[in-house]
Structure formats: structure tokens, C-alpha cells
Amino acid sequence: MLPNFLIAGVSRSGTTSLYHYLKQHPEVSFPELKEPRYFSSYKLKLPQNGPGDFSVDEKLIRSFNDYNLLYDLISNKFIGDASSEYLYNYEVSIPEIIKRLGDIPIVLILRNPIDRSLSAYHNLIRDGREHLNFDNALDIEEERIKLGYDEMWHYKNVSLYAKPVAAFLKSFSKVKVLIFEEFICNEKEKTLEVLDFIGANTKLIDIDTSHSYSKSGVPKSKLIPLLFGRKTFIGNNLRKIAFKLLGRNNIENISKYFLSDKKEISLVEKQKLNLFFKDDIEELEKILQIKLDIWKIKEF
């Protein structure tokens, strides 16, 4: 049975947590591979060329036949695909989603674009793949895109939401947009909203939201990304073994002892990024007919 709803984006905005919370519902199922990424990668030119991008490439589902196989043995009332890359790659993903799955419910989570960009950066720092400071990485972002780096390196560009959100709203009759900052304040309530949105019986589940997923941070030791990072084949394989032996929840709990708090950026850098995102945020407010003051910097 193929998916009848999608968590379509955006990355570094709580999609992994939502995926794990929804999986607790007896009427909801996902494949074991959390992010098949078929609808954003079926036309993608491989290999991608960023450090450690091979670890992304090896998990991509590139043919519809392989996508079908993922879901071949899954049978439930609500079947999902939680690939956070679909929003950013809307020009490629939307036509293929409609062709293969039809007009199905779409769930989007949007995060303060500055925070999302920084989180993506820290995600690559954590995995031993990024070596520049944040400001320098932003300066060469367009160059990296031209060189064929995976979209996790597209820090600013992935955080421009207006056009892709408008495209999804235009193309699908049921689209639910969550704001990350509201989601993390009441994960249980927002997860129940999503369950209700897709049509699941919300009375069948008491959701456990005690675990947070896919946290990024700065490794306390250079040895950690060297041994368990995704920049090298050895580190990537050791990472896989650790996840298989210990399980995702245990890895997430242990990681807090090996990661320090993320480095904050200066107010000057925030103001610079705020100007970059200003027009896009204002356009998104018009599209969604909401105010996003929570994303705007007041200290000028």
C-alpha cells in the first residue's frame, strides 16, 4: 500500500520527532527508512559532491519500483512518507507526487529560517562534514550548490519558504502547516492535530513525547566525528553499527554527553540574515494569513 499522506518538510524543523510520535498510533505506519526521498531525488544527479554526501546517496530511493517495494508489506489505514526534502524541491516533487499518489494530505513544519539554517550547519558540524565557520559557509553556499552538494549544505536557500509553500497550497487540497516554535512548546497537542488532519482516531493513543530526535550540536572531542561521523566510510559504518546495536532512542540519550551546546551567532550576523529573509517571511505571512513576529529580530 502506497502512502496516503506525506510529511513533506522542512528539514531541521522537527519532522523526525513528528514521524516518531505519529508512529505510536496503531492506525499509522511508515516504512523502516524514515526518508525515502524518492519524489525529490528521482531526477537527482549522483554522486552528490559534498564531504560525506555518499552517506546520503546510499539511502536514496531513486526508482518508483524500489519505492513500491518499501511499502509492499505495509498495510494500515494511514501510510506515511516523512521526507523533509520534498518542500525545497517542490518543482520536481509536486508533479511526481500527484502522478504517483494523487491529491493526498500534506504536512509541513516551518522553522525560524535563521535557526533552521544554523541547525543544518550544526548538523554537519556534528557529523564531521563541515569545516568552515558559519559566516564563511554562508558566503560560499551558492558555489557549493553549483558543485552539487546535498541540500543539507543549502543553509539559506532551504530556509526560503514562500514559493514552495505557495506551490504546495496550490497543488493539494489538504495542506497543514505547523510552526516549529509552536510545535516544540506542545508536541502532544500538535501531533494530535496532525492525526486529526489525516483522519486518524485521536482517542486511540496517548502520545509519548518524552524523547527528542535528531539533535545537532558541537562534538566535545574531535575524536567523536572522526570515529562516528559521516565524512568517511569507516565512521559512517561505525555509526550504523552503533544505531543497530543501541537503537535510536538510546543513541539520542547518549549523544547529550558527547555534544556541547550549539554556538550562537552574533547579533550582527542575525541582523544580516534577518534582512536576507525579511521579504520571504513577509510573503509567507500573506500566503498563510498569519503573523510570524516570533521569527523577527527586535533588537535593532
KOLGUVO-974052 format. One record per residue (C-alpha): residue number from 1; residue in one letter; x, y, z. Coordinates in steps of 0.2 Angstrom, whole numbers. Example, Ala and Ser with C-alpha at 12.3 -4.5 7.8 and 13.67 -1.06 7.14 Angstrom:
pt k:1; r:a; u:62; v:-22; w:39
pt k:2; r:s; u:68; v:-5; w:36
REM end
This chain:
pt k:1; r:m; u:0; v:0; w:0
pt k:2; r:l; u:7; v:17; w:-5
pt k:3; r:p; u:7; v:32; w:6
pt k:4; r:n; u:-9; v:42; w:8
pt k:5; r:f; u:-1; v:56; w:17
pt k:6; r:l; u:16; v:65; w:17
pt k:7; r:i; u:27; v:74; w:30
pt k:8; r:a; u:35; v:85; w:16
pt k:9; r:g; u:47; v:97; w:25
pt k:10; r:v; u:56; v:106; w:30
pt k:11; r:s; u:72; v:98; w:36
pt k:12; r:r; u:79; v:103; w:54
pt k:13; r:s; u:62; v:108; w:59
pt k:14; r:g; u:55; v:94; w:70
pt k:15; r:t; u:50; v:82; w:56
pt k:16; r:t; u:59; v:67; w:64
pt k:17; r:s; u:51; v:70; w:80
pt k:18; r:l; u:34; v:71; w:72
pt k:19; r:y; u:37; v:55; w:62
pt k:20; r:h; u:41; v:45; w:78
pt k:21; r:y; u:26; v:52; w:88
pt k:22; r:l; u:14; v:48; w:74
pt k:23; r:k; u:21; v:30; w:73
pt k:24; r:q; u:15; v:27; w:90
pt k:25; r:h; u:-3; v:27; w:83
pt k:26; r:p; u:-10; v:10; w:79
pt k:27; r:e; u:-18; v:16; w:63
pt k:28; r:v; u:-2; v:24; w:56
pt k:29; r:s; u:13; v:16; w:48
pt k:30; r:f; u:29; v:21; w:39
pt k:31; r:p; u:42; v:11; w:31
pt k:32; r:e; u:58; v:7; w:41
pt k:33; r:l; u:68; v:20; w:30
pt k:34; r:k; u:62; v:37; w:38
pt k:35; r:e; u:66; v:47; w:22
pt k:36; r:p; u:64; v:38; w:6
pt k:37; r:r; u:66; v:55; w:-3
pt k:38; r:y; u:60; v:47; w:-20
pt k:39; r:f; u:50; v:62; w:-25
pt k:40; r:s; u:65; v:74; w:-23
pt k:41; r:s; u:79; v:63; w:-29
pt k:42; r:y; u:72; v:53; w:-44
pt k:43; r:k; u:80; v:66; w:-56
pt k:44; r:l; u:94; v:70; w:-45
pt k:45; r:k; u:112; v:69; w:-52
pt k:46; r:l; u:123; v:57; w:-42
pt k:47; r:p; u:135; v:57; w:-34
pt k:48; r:q; u:132; v:72; w:-24
pt k:49; r:n; u:149; v:81; w:-20
pt k:50; r:g; u:149; v:87; w:-3
pt k:51; r:p; u:160; v:79; w:11
pt k:52; r:g; u:151; v:64; w:17
pt k:53; r:d; u:137; v:65; w:4
pt k:54; r:f; u:140; v:47; w:-1
pt k:55; r:s; u:131; v:43; w:16
pt k:56; r:v; u:116; v:52; w:9
pt k:57; r:d; u:117; v:45; w:-8
pt k:58; r:e; u:117; v:27; w:-2
pt k:59; r:k; u:100; v:28; w:6
pt k:60; r:l; u:91; v:37; w:-8
pt k:61; r:i; u:76; v:28; w:-17
pt k:62; r:r; u:78; v:33; w:-35
pt k:63; r:s; u:66; v:22; w:-44
pt k:64; r:f; u:47; v:20; w:-42
pt k:65; r:n; u:49; v:2; w:-42
pt k:66; r:d; u:60; v:2; w:-27
pt k:67; r:y; u:49; v:15; w:-18
pt k:68; r:n; u:34; v:2; w:-21
pt k:69; r:l; u:45; v:-11; w:-13
pt k:70; r:l; u:47; v:-1; w:3
pt k:71; r:y; u:28; v:-1; w:6
pt k:72; r:d; u:25; v:-18; w:-1
pt k:73; r:l; u:22; v:-27; w:15
pt k:74; r:i; u:14; v:-12; w:24
pt k:75; r:s; u:-4; v:-12; w:27
pt k:76; r:n; u:-13; v:0; w:38
pt k:77; r:k; u:-26; v:14; w:37
pt k:78; r:f; u:-14; v:28; w:36
pt k:79; r:i; u:3; v:26; w:27
pt k:80; r:g; u:16; v:40; w:28
pt k:81; r:d; u:32; v:46; w:20
pt k:82; r:a; u:42; v:58; w:30
pt k:83; r:s; u:54; v:65; w:18
pt k:84; r:s; u:58; v:83; w:23
pt k:85; r:e; u:67; v:87; w:6
pt k:86; r:y; u:50; v:87; w:-4
pt k:87; r:l; u:46; v:105; w:1
pt k:88; r:y; u:63; v:113; w:-5
pt k:89; r:n; u:62; v:103; w:-21
pt k:90; r:y; u:44; v:107; w:-25
pt k:91; r:e; u:47; v:109; w:-43
pt k:92; r:v; u:52; v:91; w:-45
pt k:93; r:s; u:42; v:83; w:-31
pt k:94; r:i; u:25; v:90; w:-33
pt k:95; r:p; u:22; v:84; w:-51
pt k:96; r:e; u:28; v:66; w:-46
pt k:97; r:i; u:18; v:66; w:-30
pt k:98; r:i; u:2; v:70; w:-39
pt k:99; r:k; u:6; v:57; w:-53
pt k:100; r:r; u:10; v:43; w:-41
pt k:101; r:l; u:0; v:46; w:-26
pt k:102; r:g; u:-14; v:59; w:-31
pt k:103; r:d; u:-21; v:73; w:-21
pt k:104; r:i; u:-16; v:67; w:-3
pt k:105; r:p; u:-14; v:77; w:13
pt k:106; r:i; u:2; v:86; w:15
pt k:107; r:v; u:10; v:91; w:32
pt k:108; r:l; u:24; v:105; w:33
pt k:109; r:i; u:33; v:111; w:48
pt k:110; r:l; u:42; v:128; w:46
pt k:111; r:r; u:55; v:135; w:57
pt k:112; r:n; u:63; v:152; w:60
pt k:113; r:p; u:74; v:152; w:45
pt k:114; r:i; u:89; v:159; w:54
pt k:115; r:d; u:88; v:145; w:67
pt k:116; r:r; u:84; v:132; w:54
pt k:117; r:s; u:100; v:137; w:44
pt k:118; r:l; u:111; v:137; w:59
pt k:119; r:s; u:104; v:120; w:64
pt k:120; r:a; u:108; v:112; w:47
pt k:121; r:y; u:125; v:119; w:49
pt k:122; r:h; u:127; v:111; w:66
pt k:123; r:n; u:121; v:95; w:60
pt k:124; r:l; u:135; v:94; w:48
pt k:125; r:i; u:147; v:100; w:61
pt k:126; r:r; u:141; v:86; w:72
pt k:127; r:d; u:144; v:73; w:58
pt k:128; r:g; u:162; v:80; w:55
pt k:129; r:r; u:157; v:86; w:37
pt k:130; r:e; u:158; v:105; w:39
pt k:131; r:h; u:174; v:113; w:42
pt k:132; r:l; u:171; v:132; w:40
pt k:133; r:n; u:163; v:144; w:52
pt k:134; r:f; u:145; v:148; w:49
pt k:135; r:d; u:148; v:165; w:41
pt k:136; r:n; u:161; v:158; w:28
pt k:137; r:a; u:150; v:143; w:25
pt k:138; r:l; u:136; v:155; w:20
pt k:139; r:d; u:147; v:165; w:9
pt k:140; r:i; u:151; v:150; w:-2
pt k:141; r:e; u:134; v:142; w:-2
pt k:142; r:e; u:130; v:146; w:-20
pt k:143; r:e; u:147; v:139; w:-25
pt k:144; r:r; u:143; v:123; w:-16
pt k:145; r:i; u:126; v:122; w:-24
pt k:146; r:k; u:134; v:123; w:-41
pt k:147; r:l; u:146; v:110; w:-36
pt k:148; r:g; u:132; v:98; w:-32
pt k:149; r:y; u:132; v:97; w:-13
pt k:150; r:d; u:117; v:89; w:-5
pt k:151; r:e; u:104; v:101; w:1
pt k:152; r:m; u:109; v:100; w:19
pt k:153; r:w; u:123; v:112; w:14
pt k:154; r:h; u:110; v:124; w:6
pt k:155; r:y; u:108; v:133; w:23
pt k:156; r:k; u:100; v:149; w:17
pt k:157; r:n; u:91; v:143; w:2
pt k:158; r:v; u:81; v:129; w:10
pt k:159; r:s; u:75; v:142; w:23
pt k:160; r:l; u:66; v:152; w:9
pt k:161; r:y; u:48; v:145; w:11
pt k:162; r:a; u:36; v:157; w:2
pt k:163; r:k; u:37; v:150; w:-16
pt k:164; r:p; u:37; v:131; w:-11
pt k:165; r:v; u:23; v:133; w:2
pt k:166; r:a; u:13; v:143; w:-11
pt k:167; r:a; u:16; v:129; w:-23
pt k:168; r:f; u:10; v:115; w:-11
pt k:169; r:l; u:-5; v:125; w:-6
pt k:170; r:k; u:-10; v:127; w:-25
pt k:171; r:s; u:-7; v:109; w:-29
pt k:172; r:f; u:-15; v:100; w:-15
pt k:173; r:s; u:-32; v:102; w:-7
pt k:174; r:k; u:-27; v:97; w:11
pt k:175; r:v; u:-11; v:105; w:17
pt k:176; r:k; u:-7; v:108; w:36
pt k:177; r:v; u:7; v:120; w:41
pt k:178; r:l; u:14; v:119; w:58
pt k:179; r:i; u:26; v:132; w:65
pt k:180; r:f; u:41; v:123; w:74
pt k:181; r:e; u:42; v:135; w:88
pt k:182; r:e; u:23; v:131; w:92
pt k:183; r:f; u:26; v:113; w:89
pt k:184; r:i; u:40; v:111; w:102
pt k:185; r:c; u:30; v:120; w:115
pt k:186; r:n; u:16; v:107; w:114
pt k:187; r:e; u:21; v:92; w:104
pt k:188; r:k; u:7; v:81; w:110
pt k:189; r:e; u:-6; v:93; w:106
pt k:190; r:k; u:1; v:97; w:88
pt k:191; r:t; u:4; v:79; w:85
pt k:192; r:l; u:-15; v:76; w:89
pt k:193; r:e; u:-19; v:90; w:77
pt k:194; r:v; u:-9; v:81; w:63
pt k:195; r:l; u:-18; v:64; w:67
pt k:196; r:d; u:-35; v:73; w:66
pt k:197; r:f; u:-29; v:81; w:50
pt k:198; r:i; u:-25; v:65; w:41
pt k:199; r:g; u:-41; v:57; w:48
pt k:200; r:a; u:-34; v:46; w:62
pt k:201; r:n; u:-44; v:42; w:78
pt k:202; r:t; u:-36; v:53; w:91
pt k:203; r:k; u:-44; v:44; w:105
pt k:204; r:l; u:-34; v:28; w:102
pt k:205; r:i; u:-17; v:35; w:108
pt k:206; r:d; u:-9; v:43; w:122
pt k:207; r:i; u:7; v:50; w:114
pt k:208; r:d; u:24; v:49; w:122
pt k:209; r:t; u:34; v:65; w:118
pt k:210; r:s; u:47; v:62; w:131
pt k:211; r:h; u:61; v:59; w:118
pt k:212; r:s; u:68; v:72; w:106
pt k:213; r:y; u:76; v:67; w:90
pt k:214; r:s; u:90; v:72; w:78
pt k:215; r:k; u:98; v:84; w:89
pt k:216; r:s; u:113; v:94; w:82
pt k:217; r:g; u:127; v:101; w:92
pt k:218; r:v; u:146; v:103; w:93
pt k:219; r:p; u:156; v:87; w:97
pt k:220; r:k; u:166; v:89; w:113
pt k:221; r:s; u:180; v:80; w:106
pt k:222; r:k; u:187; v:79; w:88
pt k:223; r:l; u:188; v:60; w:90
pt k:224; r:i; u:169; v:58; w:90
pt k:225; r:p; u:166; v:64; w:72
pt k:226; r:l; u:182; v:55; w:67
pt k:227; r:l; u:176; v:39; w:73
pt k:228; r:f; u:157; v:40; w:71
pt k:229; r:g; u:155; v:55; w:59
pt k:230; r:r; u:148; v:53; w:41
pt k:231; r:k; u:163; v:61; w:32
pt k:232; r:t; u:172; v:44; w:30
pt k:233; r:f; u:166; v:26; w:25
pt k:234; r:i; u:173; v:20; w:42
pt k:235; r:g; u:165; v:32; w:53
pt k:236; r:n; u:148; v:30; w:43
pt k:237; r:n; u:149; v:11; w:46
pt k:238; r:l; u:153; v:13; w:64
pt k:239; r:r; u:138; v:25; w:66
pt k:240; r:k; u:127; v:12; w:58
pt k:241; r:i; u:133; v:-2; w:69
pt k:242; r:a; u:130; v:9; w:85
pt k:243; r:f; u:112; v:13; w:79
pt k:244; r:k; u:109; v:-5; w:76
pt k:245; r:l; u:116; v:-11; w:92
pt k:246; r:l; u:109; v:3; w:104
pt k:247; r:g; u:94; v:9; w:95
pt k:248; r:r; u:89; v:26; w:90
pt k:249; r:n; u:82; v:32; w:107
pt k:250; r:n; u:97; v:26; w:117
pt k:251; r:i; u:109; v:35; w:104
pt k:252; r:e; u:99; v:51; w:106
pt k:253; r:n; u:100; v:50; w:125
pt k:254; r:i; u:119; v:46; w:125
pt k:255; r:s; u:123; v:60; w:112
pt k:256; r:k; u:120; v:74; w:125
pt k:257; r:y; u:135; v:68; w:134
pt k:258; r:f; u:146; v:70; w:119
pt k:259; r:l; u:139; v:86; w:111
pt k:260; r:s; u:141; v:103; w:119
pt k:261; r:d; u:128; v:117; w:116
pt k:262; r:k; u:127; v:124; w:99
pt k:263; r:k; u:137; v:140; w:96
pt k:264; r:e; u:126; v:156; w:94
pt k:265; r:i; u:129; v:168; w:81
pt k:266; r:s; u:131; v:187; w:84
pt k:267; r:l; u:118; v:200; w:83
pt k:268; r:v; u:126; v:207; w:68
pt k:269; r:e; u:126; v:191; w:59
pt k:270; r:k; u:107; v:188; w:64
pt k:271; r:q; u:103; v:206; w:58
pt k:272; r:k; u:112; v:202; w:41
pt k:273; r:l; u:102; v:186; w:39
pt k:274; r:n; u:86; v:194; w:45
pt k:275; r:l; u:87; v:206; w:31
pt k:276; r:f; u:90; v:192; w:19
pt k:277; r:f; u:74; v:183; w:25
pt k:278; r:k; u:64; v:198; w:28
pt k:279; r:d; u:54; v:198; w:11
pt k:280; r:d; u:52; v:180; w:11
pt k:281; r:i; u:44; v:180; w:28
pt k:282; r:e; u:33; v:194; w:24
pt k:283; r:e; u:27; v:185; w:8
pt k:284; r:l; u:24; v:169; w:18
pt k:285; r:e; u:14; v:179; w:31
pt k:286; r:k; u:2; v:184; w:16
pt k:287; r:i; u:1; v:166; w:10
pt k:288; r:l; u:-3; v:158; w:26
pt k:289; r:q; u:-13; v:174; w:33
pt k:290; r:i; u:-4; v:173; w:49
pt k:291; r:k; u:9; v:184; w:58
pt k:292; r:l; u:27; v:177; w:61
pt k:293; r:d; u:33; v:190; w:73
pt k:294; r:i; u:41; v:176; w:83
pt k:295; r:w; u:54; v:175; w:68
pt k:296; r:k; u:58; v:193; w:68
pt k:297; r:i; u:73; v:201; w:77
pt k:298; r:k; u:68; v:216; w:88
pt k:299; r:e; u:85; v:222; w:94
pt k:300; r:f; u:90; v:234; w:81
REM end
